[in-house]
Amino acid sequence: MEPMEVITQQTCSESVKIIKGKVGDRPAWHVILVPYERQASFEQRTRESWIQVDEVGRNIRYRDQGGAMRQASGYGTEPPEQLMKWINENYGKS
């Protein structure tokens, strides 16, 4: 379902980042907010084989059209275009 309402509020010191990797054998992605002071740590950790999101930033959460709370993450090689358009409109470009 389409995102409708922002749950995770962005601070002025955070930027949107996309993490791409695998969960088991499946390609996966996460769209997160990374504070400025953790940018270097984020860049280093994305080159490693394992990353813990809460150590470098925060997951973006939103409410969909049906009212369910969702996290901006999923399976596949890229986030859906519709989701990224919504994130760019509400959080700024990744």
C-alpha positions in Angstrom: 0.0 0.0 0.0 1.0 3.6 -0.6 2.6 5.6 2.2 0.3 8.3 3.5 1.5 9.7 6.9 5.0 10.3 8.3 5.6 8.5 11.6 9.4 9.0 11.9 10.1 12.7 12.1 13.4 13.8 10.5 15.7 16.2 12.4 17.7 18.8 10.6 20.9 16.9 11.3 19.7 13.7 9.5 19.9 12.6 5.9 18.2 9.8 4.1 20.3 6.8 3.1 19.5 3.5 1.4 21.1 0.3 2.6 21.1 -2.6 0.1 22.2 -6.1 1.0 20.8 -9.5 1.6 18.7 -11.1 4.3 19.7 -14.8 4.0 19.8 -15.3 0.2 17.2 -12.7 -0.6 18.2 -9.1 -1.8 16.8 -6.5 0.6 16.9 -2.8 1.2 16.2 -0.3 4.0 15.7 3.4 3.9 17.0 5.0 7.0 17.8 8.4 8.6 21.5 8.8 9.5 22.6 11.7 11.7 25.5 13.9 10.5 27.8 12.7 13.2 27.4 9.0 12.2 27.9 9.5 8.4 31.5 8.3 8.5 30.5 5.2 10.5 27.7 4.6 8.1 29.9 4.7 5.1 32.4 2.4 6.7 29.8 -0.1 7.8 28.1 -0.3 4.4 31.3 -1.7 3.1 31.2 -4.5 5.7 29.2 -7.7 5.4 26.9 -6.9 8.4 25.2 -3.7 9.5 23.0 -3.0 12.5 20.7 -0.2 11.5 20.3 1.2 15.0 24.0 1.6 15.4 24.2 4.1 12.5 20.7 5.6 12.2 16.9 5.1 12.4 14.4 3.2 10.3 11.8 5.4 8.6 8.3 4.4 9.6 5.1 5.5 8.0 1.4 4.8 8.1 -0.1 3.4 4.8 -3.5 4.1 3.2 -5.1 1.3 5.3 -3.8 2.8 8.5 -1.1 0.1 9.2 2.3 1.2 10.4 5.1 0.2 8.0 8.8 0.4 7.9 10.6 1.6 4.8 12.3 -1.7 4.0 11.6 -4.7 2.0 12.9 -7.4 -0.4 14.2 -6.8 -3.8 17.2 -5.0 -5.3 15.7 -1.5 -5.1 13.0 0.3 -3.1 9.7 0.8 -5.0 9.7 4.0 -7.1 6.4 5.1 -5.5 7.9 4.8 -2.0 11.1 6.7 -3.0 9.0 9.5 -4.5 7.1 9.8 -1.2 10.3 9.7 0.8 11.9 12.4 -1.4 8.8 14.6 -1.0 8.7 14.1 2.8 12.3 13.8 3.8 14.4 15.1 1.0 16.4 13.3 -1.6 18.5 10.2 -0.7 
